[in-house]
């Protein structure tokens, strides 16, 4: 065989070329910052994260090893523009170069704000920022919970302000307020305070302050994290957010019950000023005392006015008592006078009555006259021979019936007449005026009496009988 042609070009193996390229890349670039949009994101069970960074003209592969993922600074997501910090290296088996990522940052304020705005719209659509979810702060909390860094001026400002306004017990849950894992620690602190049972070994705060000092938008991104915002919205303790300076706004401000521009203002919102409370209490006490005094004065004036309009009760009672005495006296006299008047009327009527004996005599006379007229009529009828035509039996029966009725009425009339009583041995006593006397007590000693018997009347003068305390006729 002919000999191979001689050449001055060196000959390398694939591994040598791959190793040379890797050393060249790593030696030429070292640590770099690459800006691009994350795409083709893949998370493996091993914990490594693979993705690509691209812009309008090119794409580069990137990998974050498992031990670097917790320290990246943010969770990589497709479509997010970031600035990746790391080292350029090569993967020899595929002759590919890639970026070994050690840290991720959002690419500028515009990208951060856009991401924050997207999350804000998402959480607002779920109702986490609704005003009706806001709860009022307690008037005077016994325990104030604080979620912030244990170092720095924030906790000192809060402690000093509360001590100056109204000393209260402060319970601090220390957390990092920026950097890797800050958002998860803050969310866990809020949830931990909310889960404390009332009356447990650790006192449950009555109000909660989540605070940190000022900083850039990147420094405050932990308080724009979705987990922190959801924990603040779900917190069962009234929560005050005090993140950054007055012009800084984070998503936790929308989910909190109250927002304070500074940590000092948050402490002022959490506890009232003792001096202001005392001044307000004194003012209210003065107003209350003035109102009570005014009401008493007004009531006293109304009472005096009503008293002037009332009549003299003593005079009214005296008049009523006098009227009652007068009526009692008149009533005591009215009944005897009425009885006396009725008795006089009865006597007057009695005087006009016809004596039963005279009435009986008149009836007997009329009956005898009728009898005579009947006999005369019979004689006249016999004389005219009208007897055969006259049936006298019914007429005689009617006459007998009428005579029997008349005699019965006469007997009843005589039985009720006082003359029949007098005929049995009794007597009727009358005073000088002719008024009947029915009791011995009504006879005054020395008065003239008239005593009626069945056959006539006699006059007598009354005398007192000491044995019976009455009067006897003499």
MISEDREN-943991 format. One record per residue (C-alpha): x negated, y, z. Coordinates in steps of 0.001 Angstrom, whole numbers. Layout:
// residues N
<pt <X, Y, Z>>
...
This chain:
// residues 474
<pt <0, 0, 0>>
<pt <-1209, 3471, -654>>
<pt <-2190, 5515, 2343>>
<pt <339, 8055, 3754>>
<pt <-247, 11682, 2743>>
<pt <-2091, 13695, 5280>>
<pt <-166, 16743, 6893>>
<pt <-1033, 19533, 9356>>
<pt <2583, 19736, 10727>>
<pt <2716, 18293, 14239>>
<pt <5076, 15482, 14941>>
<pt <7448, 15519, 17988>>
<pt <9927, 13113, 19399>>
<pt <13555, 14167, 19983>>
<pt <13026, 14181, 23705>>
<pt <10008, 16399, 23327>>
<pt <11881, 18894, 21202>>
<pt <14860, 18857, 23587>>
<pt <12584, 19353, 26580>>
<pt <10711, 22172, 24852>>
<pt <13949, 23963, 23984>>
<pt <15184, 23582, 27561>>
<pt <11958, 24972, 28994>>
<pt <12033, 27830, 26524>>
<pt <15616, 28779, 27376>>
<pt <15086, 28564, 31103>>
<pt <11809, 30425, 30954>>
<pt <13026, 33159, 28622>>
<pt <16355, 34033, 30214>>
<pt <16169, 32985, 33862>>
<pt <19247, 34342, 35702>>
<pt <21770, 36076, 33421>>
<pt <25233, 37677, 33637>>
<pt <27532, 36664, 30791>>
<pt <30889, 38341, 30109>>
<pt <33620, 36395, 28369>>
<pt <37077, 34825, 28535>>
<pt <37450, 31446, 30219>>
<pt <38785, 28717, 27949>>
<pt <38900, 24909, 27766>>
<pt <38863, 24665, 31572>>
<pt <38516, 21120, 32944>>
<pt <38235, 19968, 36545>>
<pt <36777, 16541, 37120>>
<pt <37349, 14210, 40032>>
<pt <33710, 14562, 40901>>
<pt <34391, 18179, 41834>>
<pt <32487, 19724, 38891>>
<pt <34252, 22317, 36760>>
<pt <33575, 22583, 33014>>
<pt <34760, 25445, 30805>>
<pt <33678, 27757, 28016>>
<pt <33135, 31494, 27799>>
<pt <34039, 33148, 24530>>
<pt <34322, 36565, 22966>>
<pt <35250, 37727, 19484>>
<pt <32166, 36184, 17826>>
<pt <30861, 33210, 19786>>
<pt <31437, 30640, 22530>>
<pt <29128, 29189, 25130>>
<pt <29679, 26190, 27352>>
<pt <29479, 26570, 31132>>
<pt <29539, 24307, 34137>>
<pt <29959, 24928, 37887>>
<pt <28579, 22141, 39981>>
<pt <30562, 20809, 42900>>
<pt <28413, 22478, 45554>>
<pt <28768, 25865, 43795>>
<pt <32572, 25827, 43301>>
<pt <33456, 27060, 46870>>
<pt <31053, 29979, 46446>>
<pt <32141, 31142, 42998>>
<pt <34106, 34105, 44378>>
<pt <37278, 33316, 42443>>
<pt <39082, 30329, 41093>>
<pt <38442, 29994, 37329>>
<pt <41556, 30011, 35152>>
<pt <42138, 29874, 31413>>
<pt <42562, 33256, 29773>>
<pt <40826, 35273, 32516>>
<pt <38002, 37545, 31466>>
<pt <35110, 37181, 33885>>
<pt <31456, 37947, 34356>>
<pt <29602, 34724, 35097>>
<pt <26256, 34803, 36876>>
<pt <23913, 31840, 36468>>
<pt <21060, 30257, 34515>>
<pt <20812, 29169, 30879>>
<pt <19928, 25509, 30511>>
<pt <20115, 22769, 27895>>
<pt <21700, 19318, 27906>>
<pt <19188, 17225, 26029>>
<pt <21329, 14194, 25296>>
<pt <23608, 16320, 23118>>
<pt <21128, 19019, 22183>>
<pt <23514, 21596, 23665>>
<pt <22705, 24601, 25754>>
<pt <25032, 25725, 28563>>
<pt <25363, 28219, 31398>>
<pt <24996, 26856, 34918>>
<pt <27473, 29173, 36768>>
<pt <26756, 30229, 40327>>
<pt <29253, 33114, 40700>>
<pt <32295, 34483, 38900>>
<pt <33621, 38026, 38966>>
<pt <36524, 39645, 37201>>
<pt <35321, 41589, 34225>>
<pt <35918, 45206, 35309>>
<pt <38723, 47011, 37091>>
<pt <41045, 46747, 34127>>
<pt <41069, 42976, 34199>>
<pt <41487, 42927, 37966>>
<pt <44369, 45350, 37834>>
<pt <46045, 43416, 35059>>
<pt <45759, 40210, 37046>>
<pt <47049, 41872, 40175>>
<pt <49961, 43373, 38258>>
<pt <50914, 40001, 36777>>
<pt <50925, 38439, 40237>>
<pt <52912, 41372, 41642>>
<pt <55618, 40955, 38999>>
<pt <55761, 37229, 39616>>
<pt <56149, 37584, 43395>>
<pt <58598, 40479, 43056>>
<pt <60779, 38338, 40793>>
<pt <60878, 35744, 43591>>
<pt <62160, 38416, 46024>>
<pt <59121, 38448, 48312>>
<pt <59014, 42260, 48230>>
<pt <62748, 42879, 48738>>
<pt <63611, 45586, 51254>>
<pt <66220, 43460, 52979>>
<pt <63414, 41104, 54073>>
<pt <61720, 43875, 56039>>
<pt <62099, 43611, 59809>>
<pt <61987, 46477, 62320>>
<pt <58951, 46772, 64551>>
<pt <59422, 46218, 68299>>
<pt <59681, 49331, 70442>>
<pt <56981, 48336, 72942>>
<pt <55167, 45061, 72168>>
<pt <53556, 43184, 75023>>
<pt <50942, 41497, 72794>>
<pt <49472, 42870, 69546>>
<pt <47899, 40337, 67188>>
<pt <45102, 41509, 64877>>
<pt <43700, 39696, 61824>>
<pt <40428, 41304, 60792>>
<pt <36661, 40958, 60991>>
<pt <35259, 40859, 64536>>
<pt <32414, 43134, 63408>>
<pt <32752, 46649, 62138>>
<pt <34745, 49721, 63084>>
<pt <38240, 48380, 62284>>
<pt <38817, 46381, 65461>>
<pt <37200, 49136, 67530>>
<pt <39502, 51779, 66036>>
<pt <42563, 49613, 66719>>
<pt <41472, 48843, 70282>>
<pt <40679, 52496, 71058>>
<pt <43935, 53771, 69598>>
<pt <46092, 51276, 71511>>
<pt <44210, 51993, 74740>>
<pt <44743, 55733, 74259>>
<pt <48424, 55565, 73329>>
<pt <49791, 52753, 75485>>
<pt <47477, 49964, 76722>>
<pt <48678, 46607, 75464>>
<pt <47147, 43156, 75273>>
<pt <45270, 42591, 71974>>
<pt <44795, 39106, 70514>>
<pt <42148, 38972, 67739>>
<pt <41973, 36225, 65100>>
<pt <38548, 36791, 63501>>
<pt <38330, 36271, 59727>>
<pt <36037, 37374, 56893>>
<pt <37719, 40130, 54924>>
<pt <35883, 39612, 51621>>
<pt <33814, 37053, 49814>>
<pt <34122, 33325, 49445>>
<pt <36999, 31719, 51396>>
<pt <38197, 35045, 52829>>
<pt <41693, 34738, 51339>>
<pt <42197, 31214, 52684>>
<pt <40984, 32246, 56158>>
<pt <43275, 35299, 56221>>
<pt <46300, 33247, 55122>>
<pt <45501, 30604, 57749>>
<pt <45236, 33294, 60462>>
<pt <48639, 34754, 59565>>
<pt <50229, 31307, 59508>>
<pt <48508, 30413, 62778>>
<pt <49888, 33471, 64588>>
<pt <53337, 32783, 63146>>
<pt <53248, 29171, 64354>>
<pt <52463, 30048, 67981>>
<pt <55383, 28970, 70212>>
<pt <56874, 31497, 72665>>
<pt <55730, 30863, 76214>>
<pt <52795, 28693, 75149>>
<pt <49255, 28760, 76551>>
<pt <48292, 31296, 73878>>
<pt <50620, 34314, 74034>>
<pt <52638, 34864, 70879>>
<pt <52181, 38411, 69513>>
<pt <55207, 40681, 69209>>
<pt <53661, 42507, 66240>>
<pt <50833, 41573, 63865>>
<pt <48246, 43863, 62206>>
<pt <46275, 42687, 59153>>
<pt <43499, 45218, 58581>>
<pt <40156, 45947, 56968>>
<pt <38200, 49050, 56034>>
<pt <37862, 50609, 52633>>
<pt <36016, 49142, 49674>>
<pt <36096, 48599, 45970>>
<pt <38858, 46762, 44160>>
<pt <36725, 43638, 44128>>
<pt <36184, 43901, 47897>>
<pt <39939, 44070, 48516>>
<pt <40861, 41186, 46220>>
<pt <41268, 38795, 49159>>
<pt <44397, 40762, 50123>>
<pt <45726, 40429, 46575>>
<pt <45508, 36652, 46766>>
<pt <48793, 34806, 46262>>
<pt <48310, 32627, 49349>>
<pt <47768, 35681, 51573>>
<pt <50823, 37479, 50165>>
<pt <53049, 34433, 50616>>
<pt <51808, 33929, 54167>>
<pt <52606, 37576, 54980>>
<pt <56095, 37271, 53476>>
<pt <56796, 34053, 55411>>
<pt <55418, 35347, 58721>>
<pt <58010, 35264, 61516>>
<pt <56278, 38108, 63388>>
<pt <56773, 41718, 62212>>
<pt <53622, 42468, 60210>>
<pt <51779, 45735, 59524>>
<pt <49250, 45859, 56692>>
<pt <46353, 48312, 56946>>
<pt <43976, 47426, 54126>>
<pt <41540, 49976, 52728>>
<pt <41996, 53703, 52720>>
<pt <45191, 55674, 52164>>
<pt <44923, 55520, 48365>>
<pt <44221, 51764, 48270>>
<pt <47192, 49498, 47598>>
<pt <47145, 45714, 47753>>
<pt <49853, 43120, 47283>>
<pt <50014, 42386, 51008>>
<pt <51270, 45960, 51464>>
<pt <54410, 45042, 49483>>
<pt <55037, 41852, 51481>>
<pt <54397, 43388, 54912>>
<pt <57204, 44853, 57018>>
<pt <55328, 48164, 57297>>
<pt <52271, 49592, 55541>>
<pt <49766, 51819, 57303>>
<pt <47265, 53953, 55377>>
<pt <44454, 53156, 57858>>
<pt <43826, 50724, 60734>>
<pt <44178, 53615, 63181>>
<pt <47597, 54450, 61729>>
<pt <48547, 50765, 62033>>
<pt <47769, 50858, 65755>>
<pt <49863, 54019, 66078>>
<pt <52754, 52256, 64356>>
<pt <52389, 49179, 66566>>
<pt <52595, 50927, 69953>>
<pt <54262, 54210, 70904>>
<pt <52525, 57060, 72662>>
<pt <53073, 56988, 76406>>
<pt <52935, 60795, 76511>>
<pt <55549, 61085, 73767>>
<pt <57733, 58527, 75511>>
<pt <57541, 60386, 78814>>
<pt <58292, 63711, 77121>>
<pt <61185, 62174, 75203>>
<pt <62475, 60524, 78379>>
<pt <62307, 63808, 80278>>
<pt <64079, 65608, 77460>>
<pt <66816, 63000, 77314>>
<pt <67159, 63088, 81107>>
<pt <67515, 66864, 81023>>
<pt <70071, 66665, 78219>>
<pt <71950, 63925, 80064>>
<pt <71984, 65934, 83293>>
<pt <73170, 69013, 81398>>
<pt <75864, 67019, 79649>>
<pt <77066, 65488, 82933>>
<pt <77068, 68895, 84629>>
<pt <78976, 70431, 81742>>
<pt <81479, 67599, 81724>>
<pt <81981, 67915, 85496>>
<pt <82447, 71668, 85161>>
<pt <84929, 71234, 82345>>
<pt <86809, 68535, 84259>>
<pt <86884, 70690, 87404>>
<pt <88296, 73637, 85400>>
<pt <90955, 71417, 83855>>
<pt <91809, 70032, 87280>>
<pt <92101, 73527, 88758>>
<pt <94275, 74617, 85853>>
<pt <96502, 71572, 86301>>
<pt <96669, 72186, 90062>>
<pt <97853, 75768, 89466>>
<pt <100623, 74428, 87257>>
<pt <101832, 71920, 89857>>
<pt <104583, 72985, 92326>>
<pt <104104, 73065, 96109>>
<pt <104478, 69426, 97053>>
<pt <105109, 70229, 100730>>
<pt <107926, 72622, 99764>>
<pt <109374, 70036, 97395>>
<pt <109337, 67381, 100110>>
<pt <110892, 69811, 102649>>
<pt <113648, 70765, 100233>>
<pt <114325, 67140, 99414>>
<pt <114395, 66260, 103111>>
<pt <116827, 69123, 103838>>
<pt <119043, 68099, 100950>>
<pt <119021, 64505, 102261>>
<pt <120059, 65657, 105746>>
<pt <122857, 67765, 104269>>
<pt <124094, 64864, 102172>>
<pt <123971, 62537, 105194>>
<pt <126032, 64982, 107258>>
<pt <128555, 65456, 104501>>
<pt <128753, 61702, 103970>>
<pt <129379, 61125, 107676>>
<pt <132279, 63620, 107535>>
<pt <133603, 62607, 104151>>
<pt <134797, 59114, 105091>>
<pt <136941, 60113, 108114>>
<pt <138351, 63054, 106155>>
<pt <139202, 60749, 103276>>
<pt <140896, 58255, 105576>>
<pt <142818, 61084, 107277>>
<pt <143939, 62507, 103935>>
<pt <145009, 59111, 102651>>
<pt <146922, 58477, 105895>>
<pt <148721, 61818, 105569>>
<pt <149666, 60995, 102001>>
<pt <150983, 57606, 103117>>
<pt <153102, 59218, 105866>>
<pt <154468, 61769, 103421>>
<pt <155417, 59015, 101012>>
<pt <156936, 57009, 103865>>
<pt <159143, 59929, 104824>>
<pt <160628, 59986, 101332>>
<pt <161347, 56237, 101344>>
<pt <164933, 55081, 101959>>
<pt <165391, 52949, 105058>>
<pt <165933, 49260, 104172>>
<pt <169146, 49163, 106253>>
<pt <170597, 52103, 104343>>
<pt <169559, 50511, 101047>>
<pt <171186, 47251, 102066>>
<pt <174313, 49058, 103148>>
<pt <174488, 50851, 99800>>
<pt <174032, 47597, 97918>>
<pt <176697, 45893, 100045>>
<pt <179047, 48773, 99416>>
<pt <178455, 48579, 95675>>
<pt <178960, 44852, 95796>>
<pt <182204, 45223, 97768>>
<pt <183355, 47797, 95250>>
<pt <182610, 45382, 92420>>
<pt <184444, 42674, 94319>>
<pt <187450, 44918, 94696>>
<pt <187348, 45817, 91041>>
<pt <187104, 42126, 90149>>
<pt <190191, 41306, 92312>>
<pt <192008, 44195, 90811>>
<pt <191146, 43012, 87323>>
<pt <192303, 39526, 88154>>
<pt <195573, 40802, 89562>>
<pt <196050, 42953, 86520>>
<pt <195325, 40030, 84228>>
<pt <197738, 37802, 86095>>
<pt <200328, 40467, 85941>>
<pt <199929, 40593, 82171>>
<pt <199923, 36828, 81959>>
<pt <196442, 36702, 80588>>
<pt <195267, 34140, 83051>>
<pt <195648, 31122, 80747>>
<pt <193367, 32856, 78285>>
<pt <190746, 33846, 80868>>
<pt <188209, 31257, 82005>>
<pt <187204, 32672, 85443>>
<pt <184831, 29814, 86414>>
<pt <181707, 31212, 84633>>
<pt <182335, 34669, 86012>>
<pt <182671, 33371, 89561>>
<pt <179442, 31386, 89145>>
<pt <177587, 34503, 87994>>
<pt <178929, 36444, 90928>>
<pt <177788, 33776, 93394>>
<pt <174359, 33686, 91814>>
<pt <174007, 37470, 91981>>
<pt <175154, 37520, 95628>>
<pt <172610, 34835, 96545>>
<pt <169807, 36771, 94774>>
<pt <170820, 39977, 96523>>
<pt <170902, 38309, 99931>>
<pt <167409, 36784, 99317>>
<pt <165958, 40186, 98386>>
<pt <167580, 41727, 101465>>
<pt <166048, 39052, 103697>>
<pt <162582, 39628, 102181>>
<pt <162919, 43382, 102533>>
<pt <163967, 43085, 106180>>
<pt <161024, 40724, 106879>>
<pt <158476, 43365, 105816>>
<pt <160271, 46265, 107476>>
<pt <158708, 47586, 110714>>
<pt <162229, 47708, 112106>>
<pt <162266, 43893, 112166>>
<pt <158956, 44011, 114062>>
<pt <160378, 46545, 116508>>
<pt <163420, 44318, 116970>>
<pt <161068, 41583, 118269>>
<pt <159963, 43806, 121161>>
<pt <157109, 45827, 119638>>
<pt <156811, 49622, 119515>>
<pt <155165, 52127, 117131>>
<pt <153106, 55064, 118512>>
<pt <152800, 58442, 116708>>
<pt <150947, 61658, 117633>>
<pt <152585, 65075, 117822>>
<pt <152087, 65555, 114058>>
<pt <153855, 62292, 113297>>
<pt <150625, 60432, 112351>>
<pt <150610, 56752, 113380>>
<pt <148089, 55799, 116081>>
<pt <146596, 52301, 115659>>
<pt <143806, 52289, 118324>>
<pt <143587, 53385, 121967>>
<pt <140321, 55195, 121261>>
<pt <142097, 57594, 118889>>
<pt <144444, 58806, 121708>>
<pt <143085, 61821, 123622>>
<pt <144152, 62118, 127258>>
<pt <146960, 64632, 127745>>
<pt <148191, 64462, 124144>>
<pt <151920, 64181, 123391>>
<pt <153033, 60908, 121883>>
<pt <156206, 59602, 120241>>
<pt <157044, 55943, 120790>>
<pt <159548, 54309, 118428>>
<pt <161580, 51256, 119560>>
<pt <164133, 49261, 117631>>
<pt <167027, 51258, 119070>>
<pt <165412, 54739, 119290>>
<pt <162411, 56940, 120194>>
<pt <160995, 58405, 123426>>
<pt <158344, 61116, 124172>>
<pt <155286, 60419, 126396>>
<pt <152011, 62003, 127534>>
<pt <148718, 60011, 127366>>
<pt <146474, 59458, 130417>>
<pt <142928, 57810, 130660>>
<pt <142561, 54218, 131855>>
<pt <139042, 53902, 133351>>
<pt <139097, 50135, 133164>>
<pt <139399, 50090, 129386>>
<pt <137856, 53453, 128548>>
<pt <141018, 54309, 126616>>
<pt <144258, 56232, 127169>>
<pt <147588, 54955, 128522>>
<pt <150956, 56653, 128151>>
<pt <152541, 58073, 131269>>
